[in-house]
Amino acid sequence: MATQNNFSRSLFNTEEFTFTFELVPGQGSGGRRVDRLLDFARQAHADGRIKALSITDNPGGHPALAPHAIGSEVRSIGIQPLLHFSLKDKNRNQIESHLFFYHRKGFSNLLILGGDFPRPGYYGQAKPVFDLDSVQTLCLMRDMEEGTYHSRAPHRNPDFAPIRFHRGCVVSPFKMTEAEQVWQYAKLLYKIRAGAHFIITQLGYDVCKFEELSRFLLEQEVTMPVLANVFVPSLTVARYMAKGQVPGIVFPDRLLAEIEQETERGDREARLVRAAKMVCVLRGLGFAGVHLGGNGLSFDDVRFIMDTSEEFTPQWDRYRADIHFPGGGTWYYYPPARTGACGRTRIGLRPGRHRAAQIPHRIMHRLLFSPPNLPSTLFGAFCRKCAHSRPATLLLRTLEKLIKDILFSCRMCGDCTLTDSTYLCPQSGCPKNLLNGACGGSRNEACEVFPDRACFWVRVYNRVDPAATLVQLGNLPHLPPKDWSLNQTSSWINFYCGRDHHHLPGASTRG
């Protein structure tokens, strides 16, 4: 554990159950909304049970007050801030700059997440960045801590002192389909290897899915603490989620119907009691704590949830059925029994249904890009020779662009990763250009940004080796960030001249 504060001490204390609560600043630099958040923080500090207040970073793709603004005031009140660190708006320079700033200001708890795709705002939609993904950012933070920061610029390796953070990551165990869920668990393994210290789940209401995550981590001998997300929606928000308006969330119909009935009879307390039952069940299942959230909750509501959950805890198992809301047709890694009991036995995976589509590309790759075979050796010599002539370089680049645009909708990034994503191009196929697995925004295999398209990583899953296991996918080497100085150059020349990611120290291809 890299840092010590009230939040991290509580989270890593197996005798203590940790509560956090999520604050959403919204637009504007002040006003009643901010006043209410700070008043909530004062009451939370006086109560003492909430160990950190989580502060969002432009949630939903909308601009909002920067999290460190509220974080500074929350910390001055005496409670630890847990700042969300969204990557959609930051390139790697800005990421490092923010990390230096947060370290300077003493913000030690960061939740690293890719972020929702930007929504339309001032004069339309903002340009998405997504320069680094969550895996690459966690690696960057680990390298900045361990002094292994890597720069490809000559004589530019940094001399700054190590900076340390308590690093969190996110996972959704609530995906409805096999491909989506497998990538969530595989990417979680990436994040753990990249240096995450704790995990927070996406929101969901399927108890078997919560238990499935715990069982999966136990099976992988992962002992880091997990905070389960307990979100308390109003009827308006529940209906909004049920329409698929929140990226990655599939809101159960039965829960929506239950909330509608509670609202009709004026039973405002029902949603708080249900949340208290969720808290005590999740505590009974062995989670290190819960990440509370919900719109329109006062601190009195949160105090009621915490108090009531304490009363329910001795008999937590009897409340499982009350808060279990599975979605119809949900895929489980450990399928529940017909009795409704949560599963214990892993199911066999079915990846690679369309693997044949990449066979011609694999053959050509082995022929031309797999030295020391003769065709590769000759083609490599040709590429290196072209690299010394501007006209020859232009001619080869034009030929590459023509061929790869037809076959792969190539964007000519100059550092080709087609072999790492089953010969599908993430630069043209994924709106977030993710190199290391899926984001959490897909819904029923549909892309978060373009719902009429299949998620890019679902397509990849359907082309991987049919014998691949989840653990094998999760233990593939992660890809480093793109070097954008290579953009619009020939990846063929870059490969054979040692300029791309294949030639970085310790690099290995997924194959």
WOCOR-V875474 format. One line per field, one symbol per residue. phi: phi as a letter, one per 40 degrees, with the letter a starting at -180 (. if undefined). burial: # if it has 9 or more other ideal C-beta (glycine too) atoms within 8 Angstrom, else .. A space follows every 50 residues. Layout:
# WOCOR-V875474
phi = ???
burial = ???
This chain:
# WOCOR-V875474
phi = .cbbadcccccccccbbcbbbcbbcgcgcagcccdccccdcccccccgcc cabcbcbfcggbcaddccccdcccccchbccbccbcbcbbccccdccccc cccccgcbbbbcacgccdcdadfhccccbfcbcccccccdccccccgbdb bcccgbccbccdbbbcbbbbabcbccbddccccccccccdcccchcbabb cccabbcccdccccccccccfcbccbcccbbbcccccccccccgcbdgcb cccccccccccccccgcccdcccccccdccccccchccibbcaicgcccc ccccccccccccddbdcccdccbcbcccgccbcbdccccgcccbbccccb cgcbdcccddcccccccbbbcbccdcccccccccccccbccccccccccc cccccccbfcbfcgbcbdccbfgbcccbcbdcfcbbgcccccafgccdcb ccbcddccccdcbcddccbdccccbcccccccccccdgbcccccccbgbc ccbcdgcaccg
burial = ..#.#######......######.#.......###.#########.#..# #########.##.##.#########.#.############.#.###.### ###...#############.#......##################...#. ............#.############################.####### #################......#######.####.######.#..#### ##..##..##.##.......###############.########....#. #########..##..#..##..#####..#####.#.....##...#.#. ##..#..#..##..#####...#..##.##..#####....##.###..# #..##..#.#.########.#######.####.##########.####.. ....##########.#.#.#..##...##..##..##.#########.## #..#..#....
